[in-house]
Amino acid sequence: MNRLQKLKNDVYSFEELDTLEKNATKLADAQTLSLIEISRASKAAKGEKPKQVDIENETARAKRDRIRNGG
């Protein structure tokens, strides 16, 4: 199963999605970026949550989300 098929099937964890997002951003891969957003929304709708990470070890996305949510 290739990367795009896995994204469509919501296989990746939040941490893996962060890594894929970094790579897709560097490559300006709009299709992958849109699938990542859909996958995150799907996981949130299912009630899945990203693992809690120490502030000094968090990803840039986790930091943005924390700031946006008032934390």
C-alpha beads as a LAMMPS data file, in Angstrom:
LAMMPS data file: protein, C-alpha beads

71 atoms
70 bonds

1 atom types
1 bond types

-500.0 500.0 xlo xhi
-500.0 500.0 ylo yhi
-500.0 500.0 zlo zhi

Masses

1 110.0

Atoms # bond

1 1 1 0.000 0.000 0.000
2 1 1 1.501 3.345 -0.968
3 1 1 1.605 6.527 1.098
4 1 1 -1.428 8.165 -0.534
5 1 1 -3.543 5.035 -0.118
6 1 1 -2.538 4.832 3.555
7 1 1 -3.541 8.475 4.036
8 1 1 -6.912 7.811 2.421
9 1 1 -7.415 4.808 4.722
10 1 1 -6.428 6.824 7.824
11 1 1 -3.590 4.448 8.781
12 1 1 -1.003 6.924 10.076
13 1 1 -0.741 8.133 13.693
14 1 1 -0.728 11.827 14.575
15 1 1 3.062 11.704 14.984
16 1 1 3.499 10.117 11.565
17 1 1 1.190 12.731 10.067
18 1 1 3.431 15.467 11.503
19 1 1 6.443 13.941 9.757
20 1 1 4.560 13.510 6.493
21 1 1 3.412 17.116 6.721
22 1 1 6.984 18.379 7.099
23 1 1 8.100 16.439 4.036
24 1 1 5.070 17.387 1.941
25 1 1 5.553 21.047 2.838
26 1 1 9.178 20.938 1.684
27 1 1 8.079 19.329 -1.583
28 1 1 5.016 21.600 -1.990
29 1 1 2.857 18.466 -2.358
30 1 1 -0.660 19.895 -2.168
31 1 1 -2.385 16.513 -2.611
32 1 1 -0.591 14.972 0.367
33 1 1 -1.159 18.061 2.506
34 1 1 -4.892 17.985 1.821
35 1 1 -5.058 14.261 2.650
36 1 1 -3.172 14.899 5.902
37 1 1 -5.764 17.505 6.937
38 1 1 -8.592 15.103 6.121
39 1 1 -6.887 12.335 8.088
40 1 1 -6.436 14.597 11.136
41 1 1 -10.096 15.623 10.982
42 1 1 -11.148 11.980 10.675
43 1 1 -9.080 10.997 13.697
44 1 1 -10.524 13.876 15.720
45 1 1 -14.058 12.861 14.729
46 1 1 -13.335 9.325 15.919
47 1 1 -12.195 10.716 19.266
48 1 1 -8.502 9.956 18.816
49 1 1 -6.091 12.412 20.371
50 1 1 -2.389 12.996 19.822
51 1 1 -0.053 11.806 22.564
52 1 1 0.759 14.416 25.165
53 1 1 4.341 15.628 24.745
54 1 1 6.550 17.725 27.004
55 1 1 6.630 21.350 25.900
56 1 1 10.358 21.207 25.126
57 1 1 9.883 18.125 22.884
58 1 1 6.735 19.140 21.034
59 1 1 6.513 19.592 17.285
60 1 1 5.824 22.958 15.708
61 1 1 2.279 21.801 14.894
62 1 1 1.688 20.726 18.488
63 1 1 2.939 24.093 19.702
64 1 1 0.610 25.948 17.285
65 1 1 -2.330 23.816 18.368
66 1 1 -1.537 24.358 22.044
67 1 1 -1.329 28.134 21.567
68 1 1 -4.532 28.245 19.483
69 1 1 -6.404 26.285 22.139
70 1 1 -5.328 28.668 24.886
71 1 1 -2.850 26.317 26.552

Bonds

1 1 1 2
2 1 2 3
3 1 3 4
4 1 4 5
5 1 5 6
6 1 6 7
7 1 7 8
8 1 8 9
9 1 9 10
10 1 10 11
11 1 11 12
12 1 12 13
13 1 13 14
14 1 14 15
15 1 15 16
16 1 16 17
17 1 17 18
18 1 18 19
19 1 19 20
20 1 20 21
21 1 21 22
22 1 22 23
23 1 23 24
24 1 24 25
25 1 25 26
26 1 26 27
27 1 27 28
28 1 28 29
29 1 29 30
30 1 30 31
31 1 31 32
32 1 32 33
33 1 33 34
34 1 34 35
35 1 35 36
36 1 36 37
37 1 37 38
38 1 38 39
39 1 39 40
40 1 40 41
41 1 41 42
42 1 42 43
43 1 43 44
44 1 44 45
45 1 45 46
46 1 46 47
47 1 47 48
48 1 48 49
49 1 49 50
50 1 50 51
51 1 51 52
52 1 52 53
53 1 53 54
54 1 54 55
55 1 55 56
56 1 56 57
57 1 57 58
58 1 58 59
59 1 59 60
60 1 60 61
61 1 61 62
62 1 62 63
63 1 63 64
64 1 64 65
65 1 65 66
66 1 66 67
67 1 67 68
68 1 68 69
69 1 69 70
70 1 70 71
